[in-house]
Amino acid sequence: MKYCNNCQQNVEPKKGFSWVGFIFGLGFFYLLYYMMKSSRCPMCNSTNWGKEPKITPVKSGDARFCKFCGKQIKKEVEFCTFCGKAQR
């Protein structure tokens, strides 16, 4: 028993746990976390973003196809401009 100065009585103290407050508090911190985290690629989980390579038409005699992704690339390149894998 403790004495309450507000109601001037001896009372049994209670600690009220509020699930609503708890869930709201967690939601608030999750929202902060979500806003601050960087976006990731769904395929490789990377944060390395860049511009998409520009596609330039290649003459049929000057072209070949990537062994890995199958896209058309120039004959003289060592790495595919789409997937980045070595061609030799």
C-alpha positions, 0 to 999 in steps of 0.5 A, a space after each residue: 500500500 502506498 499513499 496517494 497525494 492526489 486522492 489522499 488515500 492509501 491505495 494499491 498501486 497498479 501498473 497498467 500495460 497498454 497493448 495499444 500504446 505498445 503496438 503504436 510505439 513499435 509501429 512508430 519505430 518501425 516507420 522510422 526504420 523503414 523511412 531511413 533504410 535504403 532500397 535494395 534490389 530484390 534479385 541480388 540484395 544490393 544497394 548499388 544503383 545506376 542508370 540502365 545501359 543505353 541500347 545502341 543498334 549493332 550491325 549483324 556482322 559486328 554483333 554476337 550474343 552474350 553466353 550468359 544472358 543472351 542479349 546482343 552485344 558488340 563483337 569486340 567487347 570483353 564483358 557483356 554490357 547488360 549482365 557484366 560477365 566475361 565473354 572470353 
